[in-house]
Amino acid sequence: MTIALITGASRGIGKATALLLAQQGMRVVVNYHRDRQAAQTVVEEITRAGGEAIALQADVSDEQQVVAMFTTIDQSWGPVNVLVNNAGILSTQCRVENLTAERINRVLSTNVTGYFLCCREAVKRMSTEHGGSGGAIVNVSSVAARLGSPGEYVDYAASKGAVDTLTIGLSLEVAAQGIRVNGVRPGFIYTDMHASGGEPGRVDRVAPAIPMRRGGQPEEVAQAIAWLVSDNASYVTGSFIDLAGGK
Ligand SMILES: NC(=O)c1ccc[n+]([C@@H]2O[C@H](COP(=O)([O-])OP(=O)(O)OC[C@H]3O[C@@H](n4cnc5c(N)ncnc54)[C@H](OP(=O)(O)O)[C@@H]3O)[C@@H](O)[C@H]2O)c1
């Protein structure tokens, strides 16, 4: 049975992805950082529907915690076949001239270092060169990588630019080792993330400027992720799907 690790799956896009992959028959690891109760609720929702899931706490920016999480999965179910790097953060909206090193490093350590560490541990287990049976990785980036998020969070946008470069480079490194690496670039999705930027109603504010005139739902992003990790996307690697209503 396929074992899928979704980082940051206690809510938002990660939760929608965990529910969908479980519905499609995968064993799902619901990673979370702080909100154990929310992660447990996702696990219960999956098990009630007849699926299999466990919740594992780990701060993805912490190398030891990431290694421990992958080891726990090895011991519980076996090596992961699917990794969805989704856990991401942003901070209060501000201009570059007001950014601090502490904030920049905090955003980069979760959004970039965290993605690298989880990719590293996944590749070690999936690569046919290491005796693995292959796998699929999806990195959740953002349209911010090409829009830049001026006046809001250029640090966050830059972290997503790094995620796109990681996706391209790693996809080429492991293409002959049975691992596909792709990215999704959502934009303006109704989740709690906008509250941490200081504007819970951000999606509705920007909706009139989106070509489709609406924000997106986490489930719409999950569908793209599920396709990219599925065998239906067996010849797709180093590719990106934008989910931003045409923006
Ligand atoms: N929402 C959008 O409009 C949008 C647009 C483009 C891209 N994205 C990207 O989509 C991804 C998911 O965003 P979302 O909107 O669903 O976010 P969200 O609702 O704020 O959820 C974030 C998730 O990440 C987890 N998390 C945060 N820091 C973590 C860490 N250090 N280690 C492990 N888990 C951590 C949180 O866990 P706890 O609950 O335990 O804290 C939570 O499960 C992010 O990468 C984001 O950049 C979102």
The ligand as an SDF file (V2000), in Angstrom:
LIG
                    3D

 48 52  0  0  0  0  0  0  0  0999 V2000
   -3.5440   29.6910    1.3440 N   0  0  0  0  0  0  0  0  0  0  0  0
   -3.0610   30.2020    0.2260 C   0  0  0  0  0  0  0  0  0  0  0  0
   -3.6420   31.1280   -0.3670 O   0  0  0  0  0  0  0  0  0  0  0  0
   -1.7710   29.6780   -0.3370 C   0  0  0  0  0  0  0  0  0  0  0  0
   -1.3580   30.2020   -1.5700 C   0  0  0  0  0  0  0  0  0  0  0  0
   -0.1830   29.7420   -2.1150 C   0  0  0  0  0  0  0  0  0  0  0  0
    0.5620   28.7860   -1.4800 C   0  0  0  0  0  0  0  0  0  0  0  0
    0.1480   28.2860   -0.2710 N   0  0  0  0  0  0  0  0  0  0  0  0
    1.0060   27.2900    0.3680 C   0  0  0  0  0  0  0  0  0  0  0  0
    0.2640   26.1430    0.6940 O   0  0  0  0  0  0  0  0  0  0  0  0
    0.8310   25.5080    1.8380 C   0  0  0  0  0  0  0  0  0  0  0  0
   -0.2510   25.2900    2.8720 C   0  0  0  0  0  0  0  0  0  0  0  0
   -0.8140   26.5380    3.1760 O   0  0  0  0  0  0  0  0  0  0  0  0
   -2.2110   26.7140    3.9420 P   0  0  0  0  0  0  0  0  0  0  0  0
   -2.7830   27.9680    3.4180 O   0  0  0  0  0  0  0  0  0  0  0  0
   -2.9620   25.4590    3.9080 O   0  0  0  0  0  0  0  0  0  0  0  0
   -1.6280   27.0200    5.4010 O   0  0  0  0  0  0  0  0  0  0  0  0
   -2.2750   26.9490    6.8610 P   0  0  0  0  0  0  0  0  0  0  0  0
   -3.7550   26.7790    6.7980 O   0  0  0  0  0  0  0  0  0  0  0  0
   -1.7060   28.1120    7.5880 O   0  0  0  0  0  0  0  0  0  0  0  0
   -1.6500   25.5790    7.4410 O   0  0  0  0  0  0  0  0  0  0  0  0
   -0.2710   25.4850    7.6460 C   0  0  0  0  0  0  0  0  0  0  0  0
    0.0620   24.0890    8.0850 C   0  0  0  0  0  0  0  0  0  0  0  0
    1.4830   23.9920    8.1890 O   0  0  0  0  0  0  0  0  0  0  0  0
    1.8210   23.4910    9.4730 C   0  0  0  0  0  0  0  0  0  0  0  0
    3.1200   24.0190    9.8650 N   0  0  0  0  0  0  0  0  0  0  0  0
    3.4930   25.3110   10.0210 C   0  0  0  0  0  0  0  0  0  0  0  0
    4.7880   25.3830   10.3650 N   0  0  0  0  0  0  0  0  0  0  0  0
    5.2410   24.1060   10.4530 C   0  0  0  0  0  0  0  0  0  0  0  0
    6.4790   23.5140   10.7890 C   0  0  0  0  0  0  0  0  0  0  0  0
    7.5490   24.2610   11.1020 N   0  0  0  0  0  0  0  0  0  0  0  0
    6.5730   22.1630   10.7840 N   0  0  0  0  0  0  0  0  0  0  0  0
    5.5130   21.3830   10.4740 C   0  0  0  0  0  0  0  0  0  0  0  0
    4.3010   21.8940   10.1390 N   0  0  0  0  0  0  0  0  0  0  0  0
    4.1730   23.2320   10.1410 C   0  0  0  0  0  0  0  0  0  0  0  0
    0.6820   23.9050   10.3950 C   0  0  0  0  0  0  0  0  0  0  0  0
    0.6660   23.0270   11.5230 O   0  0  0  0  0  0  0  0  0  0  0  0
    0.0140   23.4610   12.9600 P   0  0  0  0  0  0  0  0  0  0  0  0
   -1.4610   23.6580   12.6940 O   0  0  0  0  0  0  0  0  0  0  0  0
    0.2810   22.3160   13.8470 O   0  0  0  0  0  0  0  0  0  0  0  0
    0.7020   24.7270   13.3650 O   0  0  0  0  0  0  0  0  0  0  0  0
   -0.5040   23.7130    9.4390 C   0  0  0  0  0  0  0  0  0  0  0  0
   -0.8730   22.3490    9.3950 O   0  0  0  0  0  0  0  0  0  0  0  0
    1.9630   26.4300    2.3130 C   0  0  0  0  0  0  0  0  0  0  0  0
    3.1970   25.9590    1.8360 O   0  0  0  0  0  0  0  0  0  0  0  0
    1.6140   27.7580    1.6630 C   0  0  0  0  0  0  0  0  0  0  0  0
    2.7490   28.5450    1.4710 O   0  0  0  0  0  0  0  0  0  0  0  0
   -1.0010   28.7130    0.3140 C   0  0  0  0  0  0  0  0  0  0  0  0
  1  2  1  0
  2  3  2  0
  2  4  1  0
  4  5  1  0
  4 48  2  0
  5  6  2  0
  6  7  1  0
  7  8  2  0
  8  9  1  0
  8 48  1  0
  9 10  1  0
  9 46  1  0
 10 11  1  0
 11 12  1  0
 11 44  1  0
 12 13  1  0
 13 14  1  0
 14 15  2  0
 14 16  1  0
 14 17  1  0
 17 18  1  0
 18 19  2  0
 18 20  1  0
 18 21  1  0
 21 22  1  0
 22 23  1  0
 23 24  1  0
 23 42  1  0
 24 25  1  0
 25 26  1  0
 25 36  1  0
 26 27  1  0
 26 35  1  0
 27 28  2  0
 28 29  1  0
 29 30  1  0
 29 35  2  0
 30 31  1  0
 30 32  2  0
 32 33  1  0
 33 34  2  0
 34 35  1  0
 36 37  1  0
 36 42  1  0
 37 38  1  0
 38 39  2  0
 38 40  1  0
 38 41  1  0
 42 43  1  0
 44 45  1  0
 44 46  1  0
 46 47  1  0
M  CHG  2   8   1  16  -1
M  END
$$$$
